[in-house]
């Protein structure tokens, strides 16, 4: 159709097509997503954190990790298959001890802006907690904390979530 | 402290699906005007008011006259006229034993104010007089008495410090067991809200700088951080995660109640108030890097509010702060792999890169003419009118999270 247009009008036609395209693209994020495209994970029940009394921070004592640290890459907070595998093993082990309590502590790399780092580390901790609850652990027995890059964990990477056993 | 007694959740005011987008044409305008360069909305240059420093009698009068002249020159708000030059304003007074009485008159000889200053030091009194002169003539707050709070690890642990706008008079204000971070000054500079790790967990506390008392604002499970005082000082916006998601909450400091104003599936952070106290801008990472969002703060219980993404044209935006006049937002972004401080007119306009090469965490001066930020652990002040920047504090450990008194 554009080829039929006189040469003088072609730039205007291209510009108007581009404008229409921009308008359509720009309005995409306002169009409601069809229900069949919804991510079921986003509709999962979110478990509020219960009272923190009795939980010890790694800053106040030497705590033993319940499993190897979960390493996150590229400032992500989504759980990878490696994370899922580690959490499955932990949940199986913890299933034998119903009264066991865990503190999920998030850390980030030192080069992130501080406040974003705190939020990202807490988000990671909450994602891990959510998965542990879905795997059968009691919500009241799992607390979270996000240290951002205010403190560094021991180990080769600081972009981690460490799950500490509580006494 | 019983967290449940302290924090009554009034209402989750923003429901799913209320994320509105800014108008399409507005976004297109923003898109086409991107690409750096100075904003078109910059104020035109105005002629500076001319002020003359008259006689200061008394034992410390000569010293007061000389110091006041320097303060007024440093403020860059006036042309300081010589003794026999014409001026729009005249300041004169007395000074004895460091005390100062200043009188400001206009060109017709009409008294604009007469005030006495009796702080222990001459310099302190003259800074207060300078700010009063600036406010009376320009209607904008002066910077001579303003303060900047920041975090430094110079003591071995991250603690909060305060200094003046020149990087002088540095004082350590927290001595927490583990760390104290993310400070925010109340509008009258009498209080600091900050994130304390004294319990081993991040909680928000208030420190009264005048009398020295401290109290907790949140001690809820999970993490609490990123506090920001409302313009009238009665509310505190902060991130809390006790509901199982990190969300932005607004706490009423008089009633100790809080309301959730965000609806995040990601990691929200760094709320900042519009000067009208009715909107907040914050950063939120929904999985593809932090972006900026604006939410209206409900004024009554049950009132619904709009939450929408505010597009800057950059993929990674954190630490937003509204300018004192509400017309711009400064934020940290990333250009060429390095942290960059940029400002953008609100709601629309072109982005102006203020400082690239590692600059982060911008905060506006009370008069909106300057921005402070950190660059490679040093504290900088950047003049937005001239584009000049200077390091005001270096060699003081690694400095982060500066916040200028609002």
Interface residues (C-beta under 8 A of the other chain):
Chain A: X22 X23 X26 X27 X29 X30 X32 X42 X46 X47 X48 X49 X50 X51 X52 X56 X57 X58 X59 X60 X75 X76 X77 X78 X113 X114 X115 X116 X118 X119 X120 X121 X122 X123 X126 X130 X143 X144 X145 X146 X147 X148 X150 X151
Chain B: X3 X4 X17 X20 X21 X24 X27 X28 X31 X151 X158 X178 X179 X181 X182 X195 X197 X199 X200 X201 X202 X220 X221 X222 X223 X225 X226 X239 X241 X242 X243 X244 X245 X246 X265 X266 X267 X268 X269 X270 X283 X285 X287 X289 X290 X309 X318 X319 X332 X339 X360 X361 X400 X401
